[in-house]
Amino acid sequence: MSETYIPEVDMVSLYLEIARNLVEPLEIIREAISNSHDATAAEISIIVDPDTNGAHTIEIVDDGEGMDEDGIKRFFDLGRSEKLPDRIGEKGLGTKTYFRSQRIEVETQRNDQSSKMISARMEDPWQKLQNDEMPTVDIDFRNREPGKDGTTVRIIGYCIDQPERFFNFKILEDYIRWFTAAGSFKTKFADYPYLHKQVKNLGVAPRLFLTAPTRNGNKEDHEIPGTHWFAPPNETPKVPQGDTDLTPSDLYCRHFGPFEKSTTTQRKQVSVQVYGTVSGEHSRRTASHLRQGHTLKSRFGCYLCKDFIPFTRRNQLVASDEAYLHFHILVNSQAFSMTSDRNSLANEDDAAVQWALEAAKEIIDGNIKPIAERTYFAMRKQEEEEEKLQRQRDKLAARRGEFSGLPNLRQPSDQWPVLKRPTCEAQVAVLFAAVLGNQETRELLPCKLKIGTYSQDSPTDMICVDDNGKPVLVELEYKLSNLFQHGHALDTFDYVVCWDRDIEVGESRPVAGKNLTLAEKDNQWFLTWGAKIRVPVIALQEILARYAAEAT
């Protein structure tokens, strides 16, 4: 015995999962604009109004073709869409993000004289879904109202955390101009006839009016250009006089494109379109309003697009290092299929997609990057070299200024080569060389040494040779106490040379787990440990003082 079973779908769980898995709260705006634009709306108004409880009402009004009874049912249904298979929204999932609210209201009227004004209302969709209950839609019909063609959607009590972070004017404007149909770059390709069959209203940019709260609680209201937000071209930038914070490359911007390639794969036409810019930091900031926690690095680069709307970054098409952040490159192909959340590429292994990605890289490598290297990046390199030289000049000027304030060294003789007292270990090395090079001061040392080599990068600063021709290790310190802070192993020095012996006789300090004690005998200084360790200490300040005393 056998039977055929048709799997069932728990519709409540499915609707809840779609509404719950909202990656980006602003996707509700993207979906609303796409629906209005697909309905051939010439004007779209978006009004965001927070209430006293922190919830938000989002109203979208368009003058598009409106919906009939079946259309408004599809608006609330799942998986029923009239959009073409290669278009964004063909799965009918987007409007389900509206269910994350307290109420959804829709008013629509088609632009034909026989149509009715249709009103639909869904109460408490988010609460009902969480209670494992399918929300219902009440639909009313009334006589046609002249001048009311189009659709109005109200999403009341949109349920997200910290809505003020997302639904303020600047952030909404940024999102609309980057990631929605009102931020498409399709008009750049309006001269390609075959694309008009694949992308609706290719040469038309909608007029969009936005009313939303500002960060300080006021309201802002004005029209937003219905095209993607690129920095304006500026290939010969000039820094305003007196502005020391900007460089020419900061203001630079060059546009590339439009570029297009097409082929036939698996008996189907496939095409890719590329447009973009390379620009400096200031220019990139003028083309974005970053929300808190976002950076230019996380925003700019290379985006894959469908319907000429960016949906995911693919920076490796431009650069394998952080050079990608200087680019704002958009790669469109109708062969791209997006995941249900519209934030990732779903058909990476498809032959048409592989061709589109390879063709885009050929365009970028052949037509964009070489010019960017010769212009913008060459400008940046020259500025970096000039900045490096200026830092060196500034450092030298500061050093010259400090020189006059350095304490003078008491000169043992008119021929003494060192004028200033040492202030660091390297200057101690210079002074030690002068002491060794003068016969009278050399006689005051506890040993006869000659300098072999000096290095600041070695565990031992200096290798000298004693009067028996034996190499010995010499540690240099500005103050003797520094020896105990640097953690030198006992076998890395046979002598210690310092300027200032700032430790008292009999005082012990730890080095490499051993307590060394400063001792004195016959006017010579030693660090001792046990019966065998006896390291001579040469304090140059005292050597020169003794020399001066004997000379007088």
Secondary structure by P-SEA (a helix, b strand, c coil): cbbbbbbbbaaaaaaaaaaaaccccaaaaaaaaaaaaaacccbbbbbbbbccccbbbbbbbbccccccaaaaaaaaccccccccccccccccccccccccccbbbbbbbcccccccbbbbbbcaaaaaaaacbbbbbbbbbccccccccbbbbbbcccccccccccccaaaaaaaaaccccccccccccccccccccccccccbbbbbbbbbbccccbbbbbbccccccccccccccccccccccccccccbbbbbccbbbbbbccccccbbbbbbccccaaaaaaaccccccccccccccccccccccccccccccccccccccccbbbbbbcccccccccccccccccaaaaaaaaaaaaaaacccaaaaaacaaaaaaaaaaaaaaaaaaaaaaaaaaaccccccccccccccccccccccaaaaaaaaaaaaacaaaaaaccbbbbbccccccccccccccccccbbbbbbbbcccccccccccccccccbbbbccccccccbbbbcccbbbbbbbcccbbbbbccccbbbbbbcaaaaaaaaaaaac
